Amino acid sequence: MVNINDLKQIVMLTYLSDPMLENLARIIDVLKFEKDEIIFRQHKPAERYYMLRSGNIVLEQQITEKVTVCIGAIKPGFSFGWSAMIEDGTYTADAVCVETSEAFSFKRSKVNKLFAQDPEMGLRFYQRLLMIIKKRLDMRTEQFREAIKNHPDMQALFSD
């Protein structure tokens, strides 16, 4: 079983009490990945939520057959694969290991059983998850806004 002190290193889990972490530890798998290994692929069914213990992960989206864009990097202590927490969710990017990595992971079906037994735990978890999603949406909105603002074809619209 995973040690709760290790779980306390995961930012997403810092809002859970020790008893909550002990219950969560029972359903967590520790997964190891090699450099360049693909953890999950964009558009595939989202089955697992991940919390990076060590290593480095990049999130990539394929724009065209020849163009892939890095949309984020995950460092130890942070989570990825949040689409797994949505019923019938699909991953929105590829998750690729930049170096040998280790992650804590669980399946939504298992964690939702815990949340049914401890609604306070579920509330805390999903509130944090919503904050993560909001931050990412805000960041993407700002990136989009800047791309539009700086696009050469748009410059004529902004000048007097």
ABEGO torsion letter per residue (X at the ends): XBBAAAAAABAAAAABBAAAAAAAAAABBBBBBBBGBBABBBGBBBABBBBBABEBBBBBBBABAABBBBAEBBBBGBBBGAAAABBGBBBABBBBBABBBBBBBBBAAAAAAAAAABAAAAAAAAAAAAAAAAAAAAAAAAAAAAAAAABAAAAAAABX
